[in-house]
Amino acid sequence: MLSEVFVAVLGTTPQVLTECLYYYYSEHYGEKRYFDQIVVITTAAGNKALIEGIISKFRIHDLESELGIPKGTIPFTHADVHQIHDEKGVPLVDIRSTEDNQIATEQIFSIIKSITDDANTRLTATVAGGRKTMSTTMALAYQIFARQQDELIHIITHDSKFGAPEWYFPDDPKDRTQQLDVSKVSILKVGRYLKRNLIGNPDELMAEIQDGLKGLVPLTSVVVGKRTLIVNDLDIRLTPRIAAIMRFLLKRRLVSKCPNKCTGCLECCVDRNALIDAARRELIDELETISGSYSGHYLRYKENRIAADHYTINNRLDEDISRQRSTISKSAIPFQNKELLKINKVFSDPANPKNYLTGILIDKGILTIKA
């Protein structure tokens, strides 16, 4: 059985809390739900309104009496109130600046994550109270952390009761002017379905999730130019050395007779000795295409590669491959597609890890190489 948790962001209208609790604890609406924990997130100003309007006047006890349930059934006290506070622990009076909103975001995210990390809970959260920035942040935290069983709601009262200072819950739910309307807010719960670590600074977390969502877009086009790699519509600059080895490996992939999505073979990849030989011929030709026959960079590259011994060439190739992999890793390419574009080792004999091929295992059907 799931433990029921209710969370509300509140401003200076504390009635939102008692209205929501009435809705769930009442028999009238057919949504009866008893909560094991109630959490209120607010500011110093909201806390003052909560104390004056509900806590000091024992409104929760009045609510229990109105509902005909035993005193103490609704587990809410001032200890369940979280005031948004600065780094020194001083509660914020209001959420007005970008800095205030950043502080609130971090704390709201932390609270929602801690609740939803427990698989044995069901979270019911409301966006009805507080500044719009607080309710928006609550909805965003819910979108990232919520599970299938969780619900996000909005509660609306009749216009005649909205903001009425002494009206906290119905005494006659059949009275049209005391009707509570609750809508379940439809929202995509994306965070926990992207197989990412939901930790860290909210801005960094959202950027990572955004990257994950981009990665769900299929890789449909890869165009290799002289110093550019265009992945779908994303343009990535390459150094001449990285471009040379990529062009060589991708040309081999493109002209091979193996299937478009081959997982690596001698047709579309090269063994180490063939790659070392290519470093003295084909890679030099590719750099000439990229930089020009009279470029100082090309002439130095050509001279060094031709003069280098087997050991030096081997090390230079390892450097080129490492730099290519680092360039792809640091690029804005969605993470699901990065491995497809990195130079990889293909182990044809698992028992002999020194016997491997080198290649880029991209689908040939989406690959174009410009002269």
TIFI-332677 format. One record per residue (C-alpha): residue in three letters; x, y, z. Coordinates in steps of 0.25 Angstrom, whole numbers, plus 5000, padded with zeros to 4 digits. Layout:
<recs>
alaXYZ/...
</recs>
This chain:
<recs>
met500050005000/leu500650144996/ser500850245006/glu500050375002/val500850505002/phe500250644999/val501050764995/ala500550904993/val501351034989/leu500651144997/gly500651294996/thr499851395005/thr498551315002/pro498651195012/gln497251155009/val497751074997/leu498250975007/thr496950955015/glu496150955002/cys497050844996/leu496950765009/tyr495450775010/tyr495350724995/tyr496150594998/tyr495650565012/ser494150595009/glu493150485005/his492550584995/tyr493450584984/gly493750434983/glu495250454983/lys495450414998/arg496950415001/tyr497650415014/phe499050475015/asp500150415023/gln500950545021/ile500650685017/val501750785013/val501550935010/ile502551015003/thr502451165005/thr503251295008/ala503351375021/ala502051455016/gly501351325013/asn501751265026/lys501251385034/ala499851375026/leu499851225029/ile500051245044/glu499051355045/gly497951295036/ile498051145040/ile499051105050/ser498751205061/lys497251185059/phe497251035059/arg496651035045/ile497150885043/his496350845056/asp495150925051/leu495250855037/glu495350715044/ser494050755052/glu493350795040/leu493650665033/gly493250585045/ile494650515046/pro495450495059/lys496350605063/gly497850585058/thr497350505046/ile497950615037/pro499450615040/phe499850755038/thr500650845048/his501550965047/ala502750865046/asp502250825032/val502450965027/his503750985019/gln504051135017/ile504951165005/his506251215011/asp507551275007/glu508951215009/lys508951265023/gly507551205027/val506851335027/pro505451315020/leu505151395008/val504051495010/asp503651484995/ile504051424982/arg504351544973/ser505751534967/thr506451434958/glu507351404970/asp506151374979/asn505551284968/gln506851204967/ile506851184982/ala505351144982/thr505551054970/glu506750974977/gln505950954989/ile504650914982/phe505350814974/ser506050754986/ile504750734993/ile504050674981/lys505150584978/ser505350534992/ile503850494993/thr503850424979/asp505150354981/asp504350264991/ala503650164982/asn502550144993/thr501950274992/arg500950344984/leu501050494982/thr499850584981/ala500350734978/thr499650854975/val500050984967/ala498851064972/gly499651154982/gly500851244983/arg501551334972/lys501351284958/thr502851254958/met502651164970/ser501551084964/thr502251084951/thr503451024958/met502650924965/ala502050874951/leu503450864946/ala503950784958/tyr502750694956/gln503050674941/ile504450634944/phe504250554957/ala502850494957/arg502550354955/gln501250284948/gln500550284961/asp500650434964/glu499650544962/leu499750694960/ile498450774962/his497950914962/ile496750954971/ile495751064968/thr494751124977/his493451204973/asp493751354970/ser492951394982/lys493851314992/phe495251344985/gly496151414994/ala494951435005/pro495751455018/glu494951365027/trp494551255017/tyr495451135018/phe494551015014/pro493150985011/asp492050965022/asp491050925011/pro491750854999/lys490450854992/asp490351004992/arg490751054978/thr491551164983/gln492351074992/gln492750974981/leu494150934980/asp494650894966/val495850814965/ser496550784951/lys497650684949/val498750754941/ser499150674929/ile500750684929/leu501850594923/lys502650524933/val503950514926/gly505050514935/arg505050374941/tyr504850314927/leu506150364921/lys507050274929/arg507850394934/asn508350424948/leu507350524954/ile508350594962/gly509050724963/asn508850874960/pro507450894954/asp507950974942/glu508950864939/leu507950754941/met506950824932/ala508050844921/glu508450694922/ile506950654921/gln506850744909/asp508050684903/gly507350544906/leu506150584899/lys506850634887/gly507550504886/leu506250434884/val506150504870/pro506750394860/leu508050424854/thr507650444839/ser508750514833/val510250524834/val511050614825/val512550614825/gly513250734819/lys514750774819/arg514750834833/thr513250814837/leu512350704842/ile510850734840/val510050644849/asn508550664845/asp508550814846/leu509750824856/asp511050884850/ile512250834857/arg513650894854/leu514850794852/thr516350814853/pro517050764840/arg517650644847/ile516350594852/ala515650624839/ala516650544832/ile516550414840/met515050424840/arg514950444825/phe515850324823/leu515050234832/leu513650284827/lys514050264812/arg514450124815/arg513050104822/leu512350174810/val512950094799/ser512949954806/lys511949844801/cys511449804815/pro510049844820/asn509749994823/lys509749964838/cys510849864839/thr511449854853/gly512849844848/cys513649764838/leu514949764830/glu514049824818/cys513649954826/cys514749954837/val516249944837/asp517249864845/arg518449934852/asn519449904842/ala518549954830/leu518350084838/ile519850104840/asp520050084825/ala518850184823/ala519550284832/arg520650294822/arg519850304810/glu518250324810/leu518250414823/ile519350504816/asp518450514804/glu517250544812/leu518050654819/glu518450714806/thr517050714801/ile516650794814/ser517850894816/gly518350904801/ser519650854795/tyr520450974799/ser519950994813/gly521050994823/his520250904832/tyr520050804821/leu521550804818/arg521950784832/tyr520950674834/lys521450604821/glu522850614825/asn522650564839/arg521750454835/ile522750394824/ala523950414833/ala523350344846/asp523650204850/his522550104853/tyr522550134868/thr522350284866/ile521250264855/asn520550174865/asn520550274876/arg520150384866/leu518950304862/asp518550284877/glu518650434879/asp517750464866/ile516750354871/ser516650414885/arg516450554880/gln515350514871/arg514650434882/ser514850554891/thr514350654881/ile513050574879/ser512850554894/lys512950704896/ser512050744885/ala510550774885/ile510250644878/pro509150574886/phe509850474895/gln509050354889/asn509750384876/lys511150414880/glu511650274881/leu511150254866/leu512050364862/lys513350334870/ile514450244865/asn514350114872/lys515049984873/val514349864868/phe514749734875/ser514649614865/asp515249514874/pro514849534889/ala515949444893/asn517049534887/pro516749674891/lys518049724883/asn517349674870/tyr516349784867/leu515849864856/thr515650014855/gly514450084849/ile513250184851/leu512050094851/ile511050194845/asp509850154836/lys510350174822/gly509050214817/ile509050344824/leu510550374821/thr511050484811/ile512550514809/lys512850644801/ala514050654793/
</recs>
